Amino acid sequence: MSDRRRIVFASISTLFLLGVLAWLGVWQLQRREWKENLLANIHERMTAPPVAWDTSTPPPPEFTRVTVSGDYRTDKPLLLYGRTHNEVPGIHVIASLFPHGTIPVLIDEGFLPSPQTPETAASTTVLRTASNHDPLAARNGSVADHQNRFFDT
């Protein structure tokens, strides 16, 4: 290959790579704008007053603070052992709320450092929907194929 061909090939390759880098820079700026809007929406929803939600209706947008009523099951919480928070060992507690006539809702009670035992209390929480299914996890069966719902405190 002659020197001239090498220079032309190197120039074309450089221009192509510069174009790719410019495109990636524009993509990052667009992604930044999207992320700022997403964080502003989350902040707006989490600082708004909670809304009453009847679980037989479609859920409000994600990260909306909601109030749900039903039979609160504190006798059999789901305890996730072997967890740490800020390098402190403990358990994560998830309780169940059974709204009348609909599917159960999971309430994230939070983290308890060891050796404490779980204590549960009703609270106003932030709604998260389990819309993205992990392909490696088994699907949960639900009443009338409703989305599984959980609350995150």
N, C-alpha and C positions, 0 to 999 in steps of 0.2 A: 504494500500500500504506500502510495507516495505521500510526501509531506503535506501536499495541498489537500489531499483527501482526508488525512488525519485532522488537519485544522478545520475543515468544513464539518466533519463528523463531530469533533469536539465542540464546535460553535453551536451546531444544531442541538446536540445533547444538553449543552449549558442553557440554551434558550428554553428548551423543553422543561428542564428541571426548575428554572426560574419561574416559568409559568405555573408549574405544579406548586411551588412554594408560595407564590402569590395567591393562588386559589385556596390553599390551606390557611393562609392568613385571613382572607375574607371569610372563610368558613368559621374560623375561630371568633371573629368579630360578630358574625350572625349568631353563633352559639352563645356568646356572652350576652347579647341582647335578649335571646330567648330565656336564658337562665335568670337574668335580672327580672324579667316579667313573671317568670314562674315563682321566684322568691317573693315578689311583691304580692302576687295572688295568695300565696300561702300565708304571708303575714296578715293580709287583709282578712282572710277567713278565720285565722286563729285568734285574732283580736276582736272579731265581731261577737256580739252576744250569742249564746247557744240557741239553737232552734229545736223545737219539739219535732221528733221524727217518729212516725208510725212505720214500723218495719214492713208493713204490708204494701207500702208504696215504694217507688224507686228511691234509692238513696240520694241524698244531696251530694253536691260536688265533694271530691276528696279534700281532706283537711278542714272540713266544716265542723265547728263545735256543735254537738248535738246532745239532746237529752232524750233518753229512752226509758220507758217504764215497763215493768214486767216482774216476774219472779226471779229474784237474785239468788243464785246458788252459791253459798259460801261454804257448804259442807264438803264439797269435793272439788277444790281448786286444782288446776293443772299446775304442777310444780316442776319447773325446769331446773334440775340440779346441775352442778358443775359449771356455773356461770361466774364471771368476774365483772366487776365494775370499778374502774379506777384501781385495778390490781387488788381489790378486796373480794375474797370468795363469798359466794352466797347462792341464793336461788331466785329465780324469776317466777312470779305468781300470775296466773291467768285464771280468772273466774268466769262463770257463765251467767248470762242474763237470758231468761226465757220470756220474750214478749208474748202476750196472749194470742194464740192462733197462728204464729209464724215461726220461722226457724230461729234457733238460738243465736245469740250474739256473744262474742268473746270480749271480755274486758281485761285489758292489760293493767294489772294492779301494780306492776313495777318490780323493782329489785329489793330483796331483803338480804342484808349481810348475814352470814352465818354467825352464830348458831341460832338466830331468832327463828321463831315459828311464824307462819303466815297469819296476818290479820287483814281482813278485808273491809272495805267501806265503799259506799256508793260515791260516784264522782261524775262530774261532767268531763267528757273526754273529746278527743278529736277523731272524726270518722275517717277510716281508711278502708278501701274496698280491696278484696283479694282478686283483682282482675287479671293479673299476670300470673299464669299457672307455671310452676316450675316443671319442666318436662321430665325431670328425674324423680319427682314426687308423685305418689298415687293421688288420684283425684278423690276429693271428698264427695260423698253422696249428700245431696241436700233436698229438702222438700221442694217439689215442683221446679227443680232446676234453677232455684234462685242463686244469685251470687253469694259466696260465703262472705261474711262481713266480720270485721273485728274493729276494736277500738284501741287506740294507742294513746297512752297518757304521757 
